[in-house]
Amino acid sequence: MGVALVGWAVVAAVRRFYRESDLIVPVLVMAFMVVLAGYLVTNKGAVNEVVGLLPVGAVLAGRVLGGRLLRAGLVPALAVVLACYVGILATDAARPPARSEDQLAASWLEAHRLTYGLAGYWEASSVTADSGNHVRVRPVRMFDHELVTTPWETDASWYIPQRHDARFVIWAPRTNCVNVCLSIADLRRQFGPPAMTYRVGRYRVLVWRKNLLTNVKTLSWCGYAWAWSSPARPCSGRATQPQPAGKMADASAQREAAVTAARARY
């Protein structure tokens, strides 16, 4: 019902776009179209990209259709629909929330003392947050049948094997990860057979008796490609192993010294 009213309001507003005396209506139509276009052309296509359509569509429907609904005598019918919505909302609010797959995985990992590991971008941060940071899962992706990471939305220190000991990988069924989904066959080729494999909800947790970070490379994607889903080749053209903290500090100091020297010359 709500979607139908919003669609009706958008069509009606577009048809009288240049004849509308209320300036707010054209502004709302443009805002609606911009948010919708942003969702359709985004490289992620996530539902959160269209959340702005809810308030914009509601206000637009009220301004464009309010008078028509009053004149048509549909207010009592809409009131009944609203009461049904309120009843559904109250019922759902009183019901205890179901635990998500990520919450189940976080609890299971913590109970089994598996506190540092790797997973796809969409699972890693969710499991970490649901565990209250007691279990830390860092994002990785597949490229050319190899598990890699990227500097995009990550911290390089997460992947330094001298600091952290990652012993497990969370495998998830293929959903919206497209060409970067983790592959159990590729994980076995890269790290060898896991010591144990567990089913936790729809996930599988593969556990090794070694630090996986020693064999995880870092690749960089340039331009407008979103590194966690880009099918393109990395812009660097080669993989670089994460450096220990000392080497990173030395490299940073060398770069700063070079910049200082260059400024002095000018």
C-alpha positions as CSV (number, residue, x, y, z in Angstrom):
1,M,0.0,0.0,0.0
2,G,2.7,2.5,1.0
3,V,4.8,1.7,-2.1
4,A,1.8,2.1,-4.3
5,L,1.0,5.5,-2.8
6,V,4.6,6.7,-3.2
7,G,4.7,5.5,-6.8
8,W,1.4,7.2,-7.6
9,A,2.7,10.4,-6.0
10,V,6.0,10.4,-7.9
11,V,4.2,9.8,-11.3
12,A,1.7,12.6,-10.5
13,A,4.5,15.0,-9.4
14,V,6.6,14.3,-12.5
15,R,3.6,14.9,-14.8
16,R,3.0,18.3,-13.4
17,F,6.7,19.1,-12.6
18,Y,6.8,22.4,-14.5
19,R,3.3,23.5,-13.6
20,E,3.6,22.9,-9.9
21,S,3.1,26.0,-7.8
22,D,4.4,24.4,-4.7
23,L,8.3,24.6,-5.0
24,I,8.7,21.8,-2.4
25,V,7.2,19.2,-4.7
26,P,9.8,19.5,-7.5
27,V,12.6,19.6,-5.0
28,L,11.3,16.3,-3.4
29,V,10.9,14.7,-6.9
30,M,14.5,15.6,-7.7
31,A,15.7,14.3,-4.4
32,F,13.8,11.0,-4.9
33,M,15.3,10.6,-8.4
34,V,18.8,11.3,-7.3
35,V,18.7,8.8,-4.5
36,L,17.1,6.2,-6.8
37,A,19.7,6.8,-9.5
38,G,22.4,6.5,-6.9
39,Y,21.2,3.1,-5.9
40,L,20.8,1.8,-9.5
41,V,24.3,2.8,-10.6
42,T,26.1,2.1,-7.3
43,N,28.8,-0.6,-7.5
44,K,27.6,-2.1,-4.2
45,G,23.8,-2.2,-4.7
46,A,23.1,-2.5,-1.0
47,V,19.6,-1.9,0.4
48,N,21.0,0.9,2.7
49,E,21.6,3.0,-0.4
50,V,17.9,3.6,-0.8
51,V,16.9,4.3,2.8
52,G,16.5,8.0,1.9
53,L,13.6,7.1,-0.4
54,L,11.4,6.3,2.7
55,P,11.2,9.8,4.2
56,V,11.3,11.6,0.8
57,G,8.5,9.3,-0.6
58,A,6.3,9.7,2.5
59,V,6.5,13.6,2.4
60,L,6.0,13.6,-1.3
61,A,2.9,11.4,-1.1
62,G,1.5,13.5,1.7
63,R,1.9,16.8,-0.3
64,V,0.7,15.5,-3.6
65,L,-2.0,13.0,-2.7
66,G,-3.4,14.4,0.6
67,G,-6.1,16.6,-1.0
68,R,-7.1,13.8,-3.5
69,L,-7.5,11.2,-0.7
70,L,-9.6,13.6,1.4
71,R,-11.9,14.4,-1.5
72,A,-12.2,10.7,-2.4
73,G,-13.3,9.9,1.1
74,L,-10.5,7.3,1.6
75,V,-9.4,8.6,5.0
76,P,-11.3,5.9,7.0
77,A,-9.9,3.1,4.8
78,L,-6.4,4.5,5.2
79,A,-6.9,4.7,9.0
80,V,-7.8,1.0,9.1
81,V,-4.6,0.2,7.1
82,L,-2.6,2.4,9.5
83,A,-4.1,0.6,12.5
84,C,-3.0,-2.7,11.0
85,Y,0.5,-1.4,10.5
86,V,0.6,-0.3,14.1
87,G,-0.6,-3.7,15.3
88,I,2.1,-5.5,13.2
89,L,4.7,-3.2,14.5
90,A,3.7,-3.7,18.1
91,T,3.6,-7.5,17.7
92,D,7.1,-7.5,16.2
93,A,8.5,-5.1,18.8
94,A,7.2,-7.4,21.7
95,R,8.7,-10.5,20.2
96,P,12.3,-11.3,21.2
97,P,14.6,-10.7,18.2
98,A,16.0,-13.8,16.4
99,R,19.7,-14.1,16.6
100,S,21.4,-13.4,13.3
101,E,24.0,-15.7,11.6
102,D,26.7,-13.3,12.5
103,Q,25.7,-13.3,16.2
104,L,25.7,-17.1,16.3
105,A,29.1,-17.2,14.7
106,A,30.5,-14.6,17.1
107,S,29.2,-16.5,20.2
108,W,30.5,-19.8,18.8
109,L,34.0,-18.5,18.0
110,E,34.3,-16.8,21.4
111,A,33.2,-20.0,23.2
112,H,35.8,-22.0,21.3
113,R,38.5,-19.4,22.0
114,L,39.0,-18.6,18.3
115,T,39.6,-14.9,18.7
116,Y,41.4,-13.8,15.5
117,G,40.7,-14.8,11.9
118,L,39.6,-13.8,8.4
119,A,36.4,-13.7,6.5
120,G,34.8,-12.0,3.5
121,Y,34.2,-8.2,3.7
122,W,30.5,-8.6,4.5
123,E,30.9,-11.1,7.4
124,A,34.2,-9.8,9.0
125,S,33.1,-6.5,10.5
126,S,29.6,-7.8,11.5
127,V,31.0,-10.8,13.4
128,T,33.6,-8.5,15.1
129,A,30.9,-6.0,16.1
130,D,28.5,-8.7,17.3
131,S,31.2,-10.1,19.6
132,G,31.9,-6.8,21.2
133,N,35.4,-6.9,19.7
134,H,36.2,-10.1,21.7
135,V,36.5,-11.9,18.4
136,R,38.3,-9.9,15.7
137,V,37.7,-11.0,12.1
138,R,39.5,-9.1,9.4
139,P,38.2,-8.7,5.8
140,V,39.8,-10.6,2.8
141,R,38.7,-11.4,-0.7
142,M,39.7,-13.7,-3.5
143,F,41.8,-12.6,-6.5
144,D,43.1,-15.0,-9.1
145,H,42.2,-18.0,-6.8
146,E,44.2,-16.5,-3.9
147,L,43.1,-15.0,-0.6
148,V,44.3,-11.4,-0.4
149,T,43.5,-8.2,1.4
150,T,43.5,-4.5,0.3
151,P,44.2,-1.2,2.0
152,W,40.6,-0.1,1.2
153,E,38.7,0.4,4.5
154,T,41.2,-1.6,6.5
155,D,44.2,-1.0,8.8
156,A,47.5,-2.4,7.6
157,S,48.4,-3.5,11.2
158,W,45.5,-6.0,11.2
159,Y,47.5,-8.2,8.8
160,I,51.0,-8.1,10.4
161,P,51.8,-11.7,11.4
162,Q,54.2,-10.5,14.1
163,R,51.3,-8.8,15.9
164,H,48.3,-11.1,15.3
165,D,47.8,-14.8,14.9
166,A,44.9,-15.6,12.6
167,R,44.0,-19.3,12.8
168,F,40.6,-19.5,11.1
169,V,38.6,-18.4,8.0
170,I,34.8,-18.0,7.9
171,W,33.4,-19.3,4.7
172,A,29.9,-18.0,3.7
173,P,27.7,-19.3,0.8
174,R,27.8,-17.1,-2.3
175,T,25.4,-14.2,-2.0
176,N,26.4,-10.7,-3.0
177,C,30.1,-11.2,-3.0
178,V,30.0,-12.1,-6.7
179,N,33.5,-12.7,-8.1
180,V,35.4,-12.2,-4.8
181,C,33.6,-15.0,-2.8
182,L,35.9,-17.1,-0.7
183,S,36.5,-20.6,-2.2
184,I,37.1,-23.6,0.1
185,A,39.0,-25.3,-2.7
186,D,41.3,-22.2,-3.2
187,L,41.8,-21.9,0.6
188,R,42.9,-25.5,0.7
189,R,45.4,-24.9,-2.1
190,Q,46.8,-21.8,-0.4
191,F,47.0,-22.9,3.2
192,G,46.8,-26.6,3.0
193,P,44.0,-28.8,4.5
194,P,42.4,-27.3,7.6
195,A,42.9,-29.1,10.9
196,M,39.2,-28.8,11.6
197,T,36.0,-27.7,9.7
198,Y,32.9,-26.7,11.7
199,R,29.4,-25.8,10.6
200,V,28.0,-22.8,12.4
201,G,24.6,-21.9,11.0
202,R,25.0,-21.3,7.3
203,Y,28.7,-20.6,7.8
204,R,31.7,-23.0,7.8
205,V,34.6,-22.2,10.0
206,L,37.9,-23.6,8.8
207,V,40.6,-23.8,11.4
208,W,44.4,-24.3,10.9
209,R,47.2,-24.8,13.3
210,K,49.3,-22.0,11.9
211,N,49.2,-18.3,11.4
212,L,47.5,-17.6,8.1
213,L,48.7,-14.0,8.0
214,T,52.1,-15.2,6.9
215,N,50.6,-16.1,3.5
216,V,48.1,-13.2,2.9
217,K,49.2,-10.6,0.4
218,T,48.1,-7.1,0.0
219,L,46.8,-5.7,-3.3
220,S,45.7,-2.2,-4.3
221,W,42.9,-1.2,-6.7
222,C,43.0,2.3,-8.0
223,G,40.4,4.6,-9.6
224,Y,36.7,4.4,-8.8
225,A,36.6,0.6,-8.5
226,W,35.4,-0.6,-5.0
227,A,38.3,-2.9,-4.0
228,W,36.0,-5.4,-2.3
229,S,34.1,-6.3,-5.4
230,S,36.2,-5.1,-8.4
231,P,36.9,-7.8,-11.0
232,A,39.7,-5.6,-12.5
233,R,43.4,-6.4,-12.0
234,P,45.1,-4.4,-9.2
235,C,46.7,-1.2,-10.3
236,S,50.0,-2.0,-8.7
237,G,50.2,-5.2,-10.7
238,R,51.9,-7.1,-8.0
239,A,51.3,-8.3,-4.4
240,T,53.1,-6.9,-1.4
241,Q,53.5,-8.7,1.9
242,P,52.4,-6.6,4.9
243,Q,55.5,-5.3,6.6
244,P,56.3,-5.6,10.4
245,A,55.7,-2.5,12.5
246,G,59.4,-1.7,12.7
247,K,59.9,-1.7,8.9
248,M,56.7,0.3,8.4
249,A,58.0,2.9,10.8
250,D,61.4,3.0,9.1
251,A,59.8,3.4,5.7
252,S,57.6,6.2,7.0
253,A,60.6,8.0,8.5
254,Q,62.5,7.7,5.2
255,R,59.6,9.2,3.3
256,E,59.3,12.1,5.7
257,A,63.0,12.8,5.5
258,A,62.8,12.8,1.7
259,V,59.9,15.3,1.8
260,T,61.8,17.5,4.3
261,A,64.9,17.5,2.0
262,A,62.8,18.4,-1.0
263,R,61.2,21.3,0.8
264,A,64.6,22.6,1.8
265,R,65.9,22.6,-1.8
266,Y,63.0,24.9,-2.8
